[in-house]
Structure formats: C-alpha cells, structure tokens
Amino acid sequence: MSWVDICQNIAIAALGATLRYDYITRDKK
C-alpha cells in the first residue's frame, strides 16, 4: 500500500465516524 492509499483510508474512516457520531447524537435528542 502507498501513502496515498493509507491517507485516503484514514480520511474515509474519519468521515464515516463523524457522520455516524452526528447521526447518533441527533437521534438521541
């Protein structure tokens, strides 16, 4: 794997976690 692949995976994982967290917190209200 290249650094580009690693960076993309990290960015996608971070974005997914952020969206999931935002969805969960909004759902609880």
C-alpha positions in Angstrom: 0.0 0.0 0.0 1.1 3.5 -0.8 0.9 6.6 1.5 -1.9 7.8 -0.7 -4.0 4.7 -0.1 -3.3 5.0 3.7 -4.2 8.6 3.8 -7.4 8.0 1.8 -8.4 5.2 4.1 -7.9 7.3 7.2 -9.8 10.2 5.7 -12.8 7.9 4.7 -12.7 6.3 8.2 -12.7 9.7 9.9 -15.5 11.0 7.7 -17.6 7.9 8.4 -17.0 8.1 12.1 -18.0 11.7 12.1 -21.2 11.1 10.2 -22.1 8.1 12.4 -21.5 10.2 15.6 -23.5 13.1 14.2 -26.4 10.7 13.3 -26.3 9.1 16.8 -26.3 12.3 18.7 -29.1 13.8 16.6 -31.1 10.7 17.0 -31.0 10.8 20.8 -32.4 14.4 21.1 
